[in-house]
Amino acid sequence: MSVDFNHVEYIGGYSLIFEAFTTDVDQTIADRGFSPMGYFWERVVVYLWECDRLNGPFSFDCSADFFSASSAEAEPIEQLKTTLEELTSQPAAITSLIDEALDDDFELEF
């Protein structure tokens, strides 16, 4: 299953949106004790941003059912899409990221 990323351009910014529970790594995330909902993915992006592995800034409008991030610039959204394409399709990549976040005492769920 491939995630259907929606890249939206609007007056004043850009957004990246996808439906939660549609990734190839949902079971991997669940096996680690997390729910692969939109809020989980928001925390993943916040973690990467705080670790300077993503350019921002981002604002979020996520829910349990979907992930939504926005930025005034196109480049951070393009970088985010590339990063999430990898994380949502490669179990080893999301497992490694979860391990890193937990080692850093970062909360991946609210």
ZIDAPE-V993799 format. One record per run of one state. SS is the DSSP state (H for helix, E for strand, C for the rest). FROM is the first residue (numbers start at 1). LEN is the number of residues. If there is no record, write none. Layout:
SS & FROM & LEN
SS & FROM & LEN
This chain:
C & 1 & 5
E & 6 & 5
C & 11 & 2
E & 13 & 7
C & 20 & 6
H & 26 & 6
C & 32 & 6
H & 38 & 13
C & 51 & 8
E & 59 & 2
C & 61 & 5
E & 66 & 6
C & 72 & 2
H & 74 & 14
C & 88 & 3
H & 91 & 13
C & 104 & 7
